[in-house]
Every structure is written in C-alpha cells, then in structure tokens.
Amino acid sequence: MNVRFTPLAAILLASLLTACSTTEYIMSTTEGRLIVSSGRPDLDEKTGTYTYKDANGKEATIPKAAVVQIMER
C-alpha cells in the first residue's frame, strides 16, 4: 500500500505548492525605479492609483501616472 500512496502524495504536494505560489509583477516608474509586486497590482479608477503588495507582503499604493509599465515576472 505504501507504494501506491507515494506517487499520490508527490502529486498532491506538487499541486499544493503550485497553487500557493503567486505571480510576481514588476512595475517600472517614471523615476526609473523598479517595484516588485506580489500578485497583480489593482487599479482603482476613482483614485487613479495602483494598490499592490510589496516583497514583504505590505500593502502599498502608487499613482497611475507614476507607472510606465507593468510586466509579469
């Protein structure tokens, strides 16, 4: 029985790790800075700002006018 459960456990572990990973995005700014975002930045049309989570998981905002490009990593 252990032989049958080992491949199943490996498949479940791999799918769990894949599901937990988030895509990183890189925002380039008009000042030439590169900001790494954990997950896709959300644009609030009313305020004209992007909200994102930085590399430390802290939520931050940046004006839309300050962002030149958003690239998926």
PyMOL Python script that loads the backbone (N, CA, C, O; Angstrom):
from pymol import cmd

cmd.read_pdbstr("""\
ATOM      1  N   MET A   1       0.796  -1.204   0.000  1.00  0.00           N
ATOM      2  CA  MET A   1       0.000   0.000   0.000  1.00  0.00           C
ATOM      3  C   MET A   1       0.840   1.271   0.000  1.00  0.00           C
ATOM      4  O   MET A   1       0.444   2.264  -0.609  1.00  0.00           O
ATOM      5  N   ASN A   2       1.974   1.261   0.660  1.00  0.00           N
ATOM      6  CA  ASN A   2       2.823   2.443   0.694  1.00  0.00           C
ATOM      7  C   ASN A   2       3.334   2.814  -0.688  1.00  0.00           C
ATOM      8  O   ASN A   2       3.563   3.990  -0.971  1.00  0.00           O
ATOM      9  N   VAL A   3       3.512   1.825  -1.546  1.00  0.00           N
ATOM     10  CA  VAL A   3       3.980   2.084  -2.900  1.00  0.00           C
ATOM     11  C   VAL A   3       2.932   2.879  -3.672  1.00  0.00           C
ATOM     12  O   VAL A   3       3.290   3.730  -4.487  1.00  0.00           O
ATOM     13  N   ARG A   4       1.662   2.625  -3.439  1.00  0.00           N
ATOM     14  CA  ARG A   4       0.591   3.325  -4.150  1.00  0.00           C
ATOM     15  C   ARG A   4       0.412   4.746  -3.634  1.00  0.00           C
ATOM     16  O   ARG A   4       0.040   5.637  -4.398  1.00  0.00           O
ATOM     17  N   PHE A   5       0.670   4.969  -2.357  1.00  0.00           N
ATOM     18  CA  PHE A   5       0.453   6.286  -1.786  1.00  0.00           C
ATOM     19  C   PHE A   5       1.598   7.257  -2.054  1.00  0.00           C
ATOM     20  O   PHE A   5       1.383   8.469  -2.037  1.00  0.00           O
ATOM     21  N   THR A   6       2.782   6.768  -2.297  1.00  0.00           N
ATOM     22  CA  THR A   6       3.929   7.639  -2.526  1.00  0.00           C
ATOM     23  C   THR A   6       3.753   8.510  -3.773  1.00  0.00           C
ATOM     24  O   THR A   6       3.955   9.720  -3.677  1.00  0.00           O
ATOM     25  N   PRO A   7       3.388   7.965  -4.933  1.00  0.00           N
ATOM     26  CA  PRO A   7       3.168   8.831  -6.095  1.00  0.00           C
ATOM     27  C   PRO A   7       2.000   9.796  -5.877  1.00  0.00           C
ATOM     28  O   PRO A   7       2.053  10.948  -6.307  1.00  0.00           O
ATOM     29  N   LEU A   8       0.962   9.328  -5.221  1.00  0.00           N
ATOM     30  CA  LEU A   8      -0.184  10.194  -4.954  1.00  0.00           C
ATOM     31  C   LEU A   8       0.219  11.344  -4.040  1.00  0.00           C
ATOM     32  O   LEU A   8      -0.189  12.484  -4.262  1.00  0.00           O
ATOM     33  N   ALA A   9       1.006  11.060  -3.031  1.00  0.00           N
ATOM     34  CA  ALA A   9       1.471  12.107  -2.118  1.00  0.00           C
ATOM     35  C   ALA A   9       2.347  13.117  -2.854  1.00  0.00           C
ATOM     36  O   ALA A   9       2.252  14.319  -2.603  1.00  0.00           O
ATOM     37  N   ALA A  10       3.186  12.644  -3.749  1.00  0.00           N
ATOM     38  CA  ALA A  10       4.054  13.543  -4.520  1.00  0.00           C
ATOM     39  C   ALA A  10       3.232  14.452  -5.426  1.00  0.00           C
ATOM     40  O   ALA A  10       3.532  15.639  -5.556  1.00  0.00           O
ATOM     41  N   ILE A  11       2.210  13.903  -6.043  1.00  0.00           N
ATOM     42  CA  ILE A  11       1.346  14.702  -6.921  1.00  0.00           C
ATOM     43  C   ILE A  11       0.588  15.743  -6.114  1.00  0.00           C
ATOM     44  O   ILE A  11       0.492  16.898  -6.531  1.00  0.00           O
ATOM     45  N   LEU A  12       0.052  15.356  -4.974  1.00  0.00           N
ATOM     46  CA  LEU A  12      -0.674  16.302  -4.126  1.00  0.00           C
ATOM     47  C   LEU A  12       0.237  17.411  -3.613  1.00  0.00           C
ATOM     48  O   LEU A  12      -0.166  18.574  -3.579  1.00  0.00           O
ATOM     49  N   LEU A  13       1.439  17.070  -3.221  1.00  0.00           N
ATOM     50  CA  LEU A  13       2.386  18.066  -2.736  1.00  0.00           C
ATOM     51  C   LEU A  13       2.766  19.048  -3.845  1.00  0.00           C
ATOM     52  O   LEU A  13       2.832  20.255  -3.611  1.00  0.00           O
ATOM     53  N   ALA A  14       3.012  18.541  -5.032  1.00  0.00           N
ATOM     54  CA  ALA A  14       3.374  19.405  -6.159  1.00  0.00           C
ATOM     55  C   ALA A  14       2.237  20.352  -6.516  1.00  0.00           C
ATOM     56  O   ALA A  14       2.474  21.531  -6.782  1.00  0.00           O
ATOM     57  N   SER A  15       1.011  19.854  -6.524  1.00  0.00           N
ATOM     58  CA  SER A  15      -0.121  20.720  -6.860  1.00  0.00           C
ATOM     59  C   SER A  15      -0.380  21.739  -5.759  1.00  0.00           C
ATOM     60  O   SER A  15      -0.790  22.864  -6.048  1.00  0.00           O
ATOM     61  N   LEU A  16      -0.150  21.370  -4.511  1.00  0.00           N
ATOM     62  CA  LEU A  16      -0.315  22.307  -3.404  1.00  0.00           C
ATOM     63  C   LEU A  16       0.707  23.431  -3.492  1.00  0.00           C
ATOM     64  O   LEU A  16       0.362  24.596  -3.299  1.00  0.00           O
ATOM     65  N   LEU A  17       1.950  23.099  -3.778  1.00  0.00           N
ATOM     66  CA  LEU A  17       2.989  24.116  -3.898  1.00  0.00           C
ATOM     67  C   LEU A  17       2.741  25.036  -5.086  1.00  0.00           C
ATOM     68  O   LEU A  17       3.018  26.233  -5.014  1.00  0.00           O
ATOM     69  N   THR A  18       2.229  24.493  -6.160  1.00  0.00           N
ATOM     70  CA  THR A  18       1.921  25.301  -7.336  1.00  0.00           C
ATOM     71  C   THR A  18       0.782  26.261  -7.041  1.00  0.00           C
ATOM     72  O   THR A  18       0.823  27.418  -7.459  1.00  0.00           O
ATOM     73  N   ALA A  19      -0.222  25.801  -6.334  1.00  0.00           N
ATOM     74  CA  ALA A  19      -1.377  26.636  -6.012  1.00  0.00           C
ATOM     75  C   ALA A  19      -1.010  27.757  -5.057  1.00  0.00           C
ATOM     76  O   ALA A  19      -1.614  28.829  -5.110  1.00  0.00           O
ATOM     77  N   CYS A  20      -0.046  27.541  -4.194  1.00  0.00           N
ATOM     78  CA  CYS A  20       0.334  28.543  -3.196  1.00  0.00           C
ATOM     79  C   CYS A  20       1.240  29.627  -3.760  1.00  0.00           C
ATOM     80  O   CYS A  20       1.331  30.712  -3.184  1.00  0.00           O
ATOM     81  N   SER A  21       1.897  29.363  -4.848  1.00  0.00           N
ATOM     82  CA  SER A  21       2.811  30.361  -5.393  1.00  0.00           C
ATOM     83  C   SER A  21       2.018  31.468  -6.079  1.00  0.00           C
ATOM     84  O   SER A  21       1.007  31.210  -6.732  1.00  0.00           O
ATOM     85  N   THR A  22       2.487  32.693  -5.924  1.00  0.00           N
ATOM     86  CA  THR A  22       1.836  33.811  -6.580  1.00  0.00           C
ATOM     87  C   THR A  22       2.779  34.371  -7.631  1.00  0.00           C
ATOM     88  O   THR A  22       4.001  34.280  -7.511  1.00  0.00           O
ATOM     89  N   THR A  23       2.195  34.939  -8.639  1.00  0.00           N
ATOM     90  CA  THR A  23       2.977  35.532  -9.710  1.00  0.00           C
ATOM     91  C   THR A  23       3.477  36.897  -9.268  1.00  0.00           C
ATOM     92  O   THR A  23       2.738  37.666  -8.652  1.00  0.00           O
ATOM     93  N   GLU A  24       4.704  37.192  -9.577  1.00  0.00           N
ATOM     94  CA  GLU A  24       5.269  38.497  -9.270  1.00  0.00           C
ATOM     95  C   GLU A  24       5.182  39.391 -10.499  1.00  0.00           C
ATOM     96  O   GLU A  24       5.308  38.932 -11.634  1.00  0.00           O
ATOM     97  N   TYR A  25       4.968  40.658 -10.251  1.00  0.00           N
ATOM     98  CA  TYR A  25       4.932  41.661 -11.307  1.00  0.00           C
ATOM     99  C   TYR A  25       5.966  42.727 -10.992  1.00  0.00           C
ATOM    100  O   TYR A  25       6.252  43.013  -9.829  1.00  0.00           O
ATOM    101  N   ILE A  26       6.517  43.307 -12.039  1.00  0.00           N
ATOM    102  CA  ILE A  26       7.488  44.385 -11.885  1.00  0.00           C
ATOM    103  C   ILE A  26       6.895  45.635 -12.517  1.00  0.00           C
ATOM    104  O   ILE A  26       6.509  45.636 -13.686  1.00  0.00           O
ATOM    105  N   MET A  27       6.831  46.699 -11.721  1.00  0.00           N
ATOM    106  CA  MET A  27       6.341  47.979 -12.221  1.00  0.00           C
ATOM    107  C   MET A  27       7.535  48.903 -12.402  1.00  0.00           C
ATOM    108  O   MET A  27       8.335  49.085 -11.485  1.00  0.00           O
ATOM    109  N   SER A  28       7.651  49.484 -13.587  1.00  0.00           N
ATOM    110  CA  SER A  28       8.688  50.492 -13.797  1.00  0.00           C
ATOM    111  C   SER A  28       8.024  51.859 -13.677  1.00  0.00           C
ATOM    112  O   SER A  28       6.914  52.070 -14.166  1.00  0.00           O
ATOM    113  N   THR A  29       8.721  52.782 -13.019  1.00  0.00           N
ATOM    114  CA  THR A  29       8.141  54.095 -12.758  1.00  0.00           C
ATOM    115  C   THR A  29       8.793  55.165 -13.627  1.00  0.00           C
ATOM    116  O   THR A  29       9.814  54.930 -14.272  1.00  0.00           O
ATOM    117  N   THR A  30       8.181  56.336 -13.628  1.00  0.00           N
ATOM    118  CA  THR A  30       8.722  57.458 -14.395  1.00  0.00           C
ATOM    119  C   THR A  30      10.060  57.923 -13.836  1.00  0.00           C
ATOM    120  O   THR A  30      10.839  58.561 -14.545  1.00  0.00           O
ATOM    121  N   GLU A  31      10.337  57.609 -12.560  1.00  0.00           N
ATOM    122  CA  GLU A  31      11.613  57.973 -11.936  1.00  0.00           C
ATOM    123  C   GLU A  31      12.707  56.951 -12.212  1.00  0.00           C
ATOM    124  O   GLU A  31      13.858  57.151 -11.823  1.00  0.00           O
ATOM    125  N   GLY A  32      12.352  55.845 -12.890  1.00  0.00           N
ATOM    126  CA  GLY A  32      13.325  54.814 -13.205  1.00  0.00           C
ATOM    127  C   GLY A  32      13.423  53.708 -12.169  1.00  0.00           C
ATOM    128  O   GLY A  32      14.277  52.828 -12.284  1.00  0.00           O
ATOM    129  N   ARG A  33      12.560  53.738 -11.156  1.00  0.00           N
ATOM    130  CA  ARG A  33      12.567  52.683 -10.139  1.00  0.00           C
ATOM    131  C   ARG A  33      11.854  51.450 -10.663  1.00  0.00           C
ATOM    132  O   ARG A  33      10.982  51.546 -11.526  1.00  0.00           O
ATOM    133  N   LEU A  34      12.231  50.286 -10.136  1.00  0.00           N
ATOM    134  CA  LEU A  34      11.549  49.030 -10.420  1.00  0.00           C
ATOM    135  C   LEU A  34      10.947  48.536  -9.113  1.00  0.00           C
ATOM    136  O   LEU A  34      11.664  48.332  -8.133  1.00  0.00           O
ATOM    137  N   ILE A  35       9.633  48.343  -9.097  1.00  0.00           N
ATOM    138  CA  ILE A  35       8.926  47.899  -7.899  1.00  0.00           C
ATOM    139  C   ILE A  35       8.416  46.496  -8.145  1.00  0.00           C
ATOM    140  O   ILE A  35       7.715  46.247  -9.125  1.00  0.00           O
ATOM    141  N   VAL A  36       8.767  45.571  -7.253  1.00  0.00           N
ATOM    142  CA  VAL A  36       8.306  44.188  -7.360  1.00  0.00           C
ATOM    143  C   VAL A  36       7.025  44.050  -6.556  1.00  0.00           C
ATOM    144  O   VAL A  36       6.962  44.420  -5.383  1.00  0.00           O
ATOM    145  N   SER A  37       6.002  43.507  -7.212  1.00  0.00           N
ATOM    146  CA  SER A  37       4.698  43.319  -6.594  1.00  0.00           C
ATOM    147  C   SER A  37       4.385  41.833  -6.503  1.00  0.00           C
ATOM    148  O   SER A  37       4.585  41.088  -7.463  1.00  0.00           O
ATOM    149  N   SER A  38       3.896  41.409  -5.350  1.00  0.00           N
ATOM    150  CA  SER A  38       3.463  40.026  -5.171  1.00  0.00           C
ATOM    151  C   SER A  38       2.003  39.947  -5.605  1.00  0.00           C
ATOM    152  O   SER A  38       1.107  40.342  -4.859  1.00  0.00           O
ATOM    153  N   GLY A  39       1.768  39.441  -6.801  1.00  0.00           N
ATOM    154  CA  GLY A  39       0.421  39.436  -7.375  1.00  0.00           C
ATOM    155  C   GLY A  39       0.219  40.667  -8.240  1.00  0.00           C
ATOM    156  O   GLY A  39       0.978  41.632  -8.160  1.00  0.00           O
ATOM    157  N   ARG A  40      -0.808  40.619  -9.060  1.00  0.00           N
ATOM    158  CA  ARG A  40      -1.064  41.718  -9.993  1.00  0.00           C
ATOM    159  C   ARG A  40      -1.564  42.959  -9.254  1.00  0.00           C
ATOM    160  O   ARG A  40      -2.473  42.856  -8.431  1.00  0.00           O
ATOM    161  N   PRO A  41      -0.989  44.123  -9.531  1.00  0.00           N
ATOM    162  CA  PRO A  41      -1.467  45.362  -8.916  1.00  0.00           C
ATOM    163  C   PRO A  41      -2.897  45.672  -9.371  1.00  0.00           C
ATOM    164  O   PRO A  41      -3.246  45.472 -10.534  1.00  0.00           O
ATOM    165  N   ASP A  42      -3.714  46.161  -8.442  1.00  0.00           N
ATOM    166  CA  ASP A  42      -5.101  46.511  -8.752  1.00  0.00           C
ATOM    167  C   ASP A  42      -5.204  48.010  -8.982  1.00  0.00           C
ATOM    168  O   ASP A  42      -4.724  48.808  -8.177  1.00  0.00           O
ATOM    169  N   LEU A  43      -5.840  48.386 -10.096  1.00  0.00           N
ATOM    170  CA  LEU A  43      -6.032  49.799 -10.411  1.00  0.00           C
ATOM    171  C   LEU A  43      -7.384  50.258  -9.889  1.00  0.00           C
ATOM    172  O   LEU A  43      -8.413  49.662 -10.206  1.00  0.00           O
ATOM    173  N   ASP A  44      -7.380  51.315  -9.092  1.00  0.00           N
ATOM    174  CA  ASP A  44      -8.609  51.953  -8.628  1.00  0.00           C
ATOM    175  C   ASP A  44      -8.845  53.157  -9.532  1.00  0.00           C
ATOM    176  O   ASP A  44      -8.141  54.162  -9.441  1.00  0.00           O
ATOM    177  N   GLU A  45      -9.839  53.044 -10.399  1.00  0.00           N
ATOM    178  CA  GLU A  45     -10.114  54.104 -11.379  1.00  0.00           C
ATOM    179  C   GLU A  45     -10.528  55.408 -10.703  1.00  0.00           C
ATOM    180  O   GLU A  45     -10.217  56.486 -11.209  1.00  0.00           O
ATOM    181  N   LYS A  46     -11.221  55.328  -9.573  1.00  0.00           N
ATOM    182  CA  LYS A  46     -11.691  56.541  -8.886  1.00  0.00           C
ATOM    183  C   LYS A  46     -10.539  57.378  -8.354  1.00  0.00           C
ATOM    184  O   LYS A  46     -10.532  58.601  -8.496  1.00  0.00           O
ATOM    185  N   THR A  47      -9.568  56.715  -7.742  1.00  0.00           N
ATOM    186  CA  THR A  47      -8.444  57.452  -7.153  1.00  0.00           C
ATOM    187  C   THR A  47      -7.255  57.570  -8.098  1.00  0.00           C
ATOM    188  O   THR A  47      -6.369  58.397  -7.879  1.00  0.00           O
ATOM    189  N   GLY A  48      -7.230  56.754  -9.143  1.00  0.00           N
ATOM    190  CA  GLY A  48      -6.122  56.783 -10.093  1.00  0.00           C
ATOM    191  C   GLY A  48      -4.837  56.221  -9.519  1.00  0.00           C
ATOM    192  O   GLY A  48      -3.745  56.678  -9.858  1.00  0.00           O
ATOM    193  N   THR A  49      -4.969  55.217  -8.639  1.00  0.00           N
ATOM    194  CA  THR A  49      -3.788  54.616  -8.020  1.00  0.00           C
ATOM    195  C   THR A  49      -3.807  53.104  -8.169  1.00  0.00           C
ATOM    196  O   THR A  49      -4.863  52.476  -8.247  1.00  0.00           O
ATOM    197  N   TYR A  50      -2.606  52.538  -8.207  1.00  0.00           N
ATOM    198  CA  TYR A  50      -2.444  51.091  -8.158  1.00  0.00           C
ATOM    199  C   TYR A  50      -2.201  50.700  -6.703  1.00  0.00           C
ATOM    200  O   TYR A  50      -1.423  51.346  -6.000  1.00  0.00           O
ATOM    201  N   THR A  51      -2.869  49.644  -6.260  1.00  0.00           N
ATOM    202  CA  THR A  51      -2.622  49.061  -4.945  1.00  0.00           C
ATOM    203  C   THR A  51      -1.956  47.719  -5.172  1.00  0.00           C
ATOM    204  O   THR A  51      -2.399  46.935  -6.012  1.00  0.00           O
ATOM    205  N   TYR A  52      -0.894  47.452  -4.427  1.00  0.00           N
ATOM    206  CA  TYR A  52      -0.137  46.214  -4.603  1.00  0.00           C
ATOM    207  C   TYR A  52       0.455  45.783  -3.269  1.00  0.00           C
ATOM    208  O   TYR A  52       0.488  46.552  -2.308  1.00  0.00           O
ATOM    209  N   LYS A  53       0.922  44.538  -3.226  1.00  0.00           N
ATOM    210  CA  LYS A  53       1.649  44.041  -2.057  1.00  0.00           C
ATOM    211  C   LYS A  53       3.120  43.970  -2.435  1.00  0.00           C
ATOM    212  O   LYS A  53       3.484  43.387  -3.456  1.00  0.00           O
ATOM    213  N   ASP A  54       3.955  44.568  -1.604  1.00  0.00           N
ATOM    214  CA  ASP A  54       5.388  44.558  -1.898  1.00  0.00           C
ATOM    215  C   ASP A  54       6.008  43.216  -1.525  1.00  0.00           C
ATOM    216  O   ASP A  54       5.302  42.295  -1.115  1.00  0.00           O
ATOM    217  N   ALA A  55       7.305  43.107  -1.664  1.00  0.00           N
ATOM    218  CA  ALA A  55       8.009  41.844  -1.419  1.00  0.00           C
ATOM    219  C   ALA A  55       7.867  41.364   0.024  1.00  0.00           C
ATOM    220  O   ALA A  55       8.002  40.170   0.293  1.00  0.00           O
ATOM    221  N   ASN A  56       7.596  42.279   0.949  1.00  0.00           N
ATOM    222  CA  ASN A  56       7.421  41.919   2.356  1.00  0.00           C
ATOM    223  C   ASN A  56       5.966  41.630   2.708  1.00  0.00           C
ATOM    224  O   ASN A  56       5.655  41.343   3.864  1.00  0.00           O
ATOM    225  N   GLY A  57       5.072  41.704   1.723  1.00  0.00           N
ATOM    226  CA  GLY A  57       3.660  41.448   1.963  1.00  0.00           C
ATOM    227  C   GLY A  57       2.894  42.663   2.461  1.00  0.00           C
ATOM    228  O   GLY A  57       1.722  42.550   2.819  1.00  0.00           O
ATOM    229  N   LYS A  58       3.534  43.809   2.487  1.00  0.00           N
ATOM    230  CA  LYS A  58       2.904  45.041   2.949  1.00  0.00           C
ATOM    231  C   LYS A  58       2.163  45.708   1.789  1.00  0.00           C
ATOM    232  O   LYS A  58       2.694  45.814   0.683  1.00  0.00           O
ATOM    233  N   GLU A  59       0.927  46.157   2.050  1.00  0.00           N
ATOM    234  CA  GLU A  59       0.134  46.806   1.008  1.00  0.00           C
ATOM    235  C   GLU A  59       0.628  48.234   0.801  1.00  0.00           C
ATOM    236  O   GLU A  59       0.909  48.956   1.757  1.00  0.00           O
ATOM    237  N   ALA A  60       0.728  48.624  -0.467  1.00  0.00           N
ATOM    238  CA  ALA A  60       1.205  49.956  -0.817  1.00  0.00           C
ATOM    239  C   ALA A  60       0.427  50.461  -2.024  1.00  0.00           C
ATOM    240  O   ALA A  60      -0.232  49.687  -2.718  1.00  0.00           O
ATOM    241  N   THR A  61       0.507  51.757  -2.266  1.00  0.00           N
ATOM    242  CA  THR A  61      -0.154  52.354  -3.426  1.00  0.00           C
ATOM    243  C   THR A  61       0.839  53.235  -4.169  1.00  0.00           C
ATOM    244  O   THR A  61       1.815  53.729  -3.605  1.00  0.00           O
ATOM    245  N   ILE A  62       0.555  53.413  -5.450  1.00  0.00           N
ATOM    246  CA  ILE A  62       1.367  54.286  -6.291  1.00  0.00           C
ATOM    247  C   ILE A  62       0.429  54.919  -7.317  1.00  0.00           C
ATOM    248  O   ILE A  62      -0.452  54.239  -7.843  1.00  0.00           O
ATOM    249  N   PRO A  63       0.605  56.211  -7.611  1.00  0.00           N
ATOM    250  CA  PRO A  63      -0.248  56.849  -8.613  1.00  0.00           C
ATOM    251  C   PRO A  63      -0.077  56.212  -9.994  1.00  0.00           C
ATOM    252  O   PRO A  63       1.024  55.824 -10.384  1.00  0.00           O
ATOM    253  N   LYS A  64      -1.180  56.115 -10.714  1.00  0.00           N
ATOM    254  CA  LYS A  64      -1.152  55.537 -12.064  1.00  0.00           C
ATOM    255  C   LYS A  64      -0.203  56.325 -12.969  1.00  0.00           C
ATOM    256  O   LYS A  64       0.482  55.742 -13.810  1.00  0.00           O
ATOM    257  N   ALA A  65      -0.163  57.640 -12.798  1.00  0.00           N
ATOM    258  CA  ALA A  65       0.687  58.491 -13.635  1.00  0.00           C
ATOM    259  C   ALA A  65       2.173  58.216 -13.418  1.00  0.00           C
ATOM    260  O   ALA A  65       2.991  58.542 -14.279  1.00  0.00           O
ATOM    261  N   ALA A  66       2.532  57.621 -12.282  1.00  0.00           N
ATOM    262  CA  ALA A  66       3.938  57.334 -11.992  1.00  0.00           C
ATOM    263  C   ALA A  66       4.390  55.993 -12.558  1.00  0.00           C
ATOM    264  O   ALA A  66       5.581  55.684 -12.542  1.00  0.00           O
ATOM    265  N   VAL A  67       3.445  55.192 -13.062  1.00  0.00           N
ATOM    266  CA  VAL A  67       3.770  53.862 -13.576  1.00  0.00           C
ATOM    267  C   VAL A  67       3.885  53.914 -15.094  1.00  0.00           C
ATOM    268  O   VAL A  67       2.956  54.334 -15.784  1.00  0.00           O
ATOM    269  N   VAL A  68       5.024  53.487 -15.599  1.00  0.00           N
ATOM    270  CA  VAL A  68       5.254  53.460 -17.040  1.00  0.00           C
ATOM    271  C   VAL A  68       4.811  52.127 -17.625  1.00  0.00           C
ATOM    272  O   VAL A  68       4.164  52.079 -18.672  1.00  0.00           O
ATOM    273  N   GLN A  69       5.167  51.038 -16.934  1.00  0.00           N
ATOM    274  CA  GLN A  69       4.901  49.706 -17.465  1.00  0.00           C
ATOM    275  C   GLN A  69       4.769  48.717 -16.321  1.00  0.00           C
ATOM    276  O   GLN A  69       5.418  48.855 -15.284  1.00  0.00           O
ATOM    277  N   ILE A  70       3.904  47.697 -16.528  1.00  0.00           N
ATOM    278  CA  ILE A  70       3.768  46.591 -15.580  1.00  0.00           C
ATOM    279  C   ILE A  70       4.061  45.314 -16.351  1.00  0.00           C
ATOM    280  O   ILE A  70       3.428  45.025 -17.366  1.00  0.00           O
ATOM    281  N   MET A  71       5.044  44.543 -15.846  1.00  0.00           N
ATOM    282  CA  MET A  71       5.452  43.311 -16.521  1.00  0.00           C
ATOM    283  C   MET A  71       5.311  42.133 -15.569  1.00  0.00           C
ATOM    284  O   MET A  71       5.613  42.242 -14.380  1.00  0.00           O
ATOM    285  N   GLU A  72       4.849  40.999 -16.105  1.00  0.00           N
ATOM    286  CA  GLU A  72       4.792  39.776 -15.317  1.00  0.00           C
ATOM    287  C   GLU A  72       6.182  39.175 -15.270  1.00  0.00           C
ATOM    288  O   GLU A  72       6.874  39.102 -16.285  1.00  0.00           O
ATOM    289  N   ARG A  73       6.579  38.750 -14.098  1.00  0.00           N
ATOM    290  CA  ARG A  73       7.920  38.177 -13.937  1.00  0.00           C
ATOM    291  C   ARG A  73       7.918  36.721 -14.287  1.00  0.00           C
ATOM    292  O   ARG A  73       8.958  36.067 -14.212  1.00  0.00           O
TER     293      ARG A  73
END
""", "prot")
cmd.dss("prot")
cmd.show_as("cartoon", "prot")
cmd.util.cbc("prot")
cmd.orient("prot")
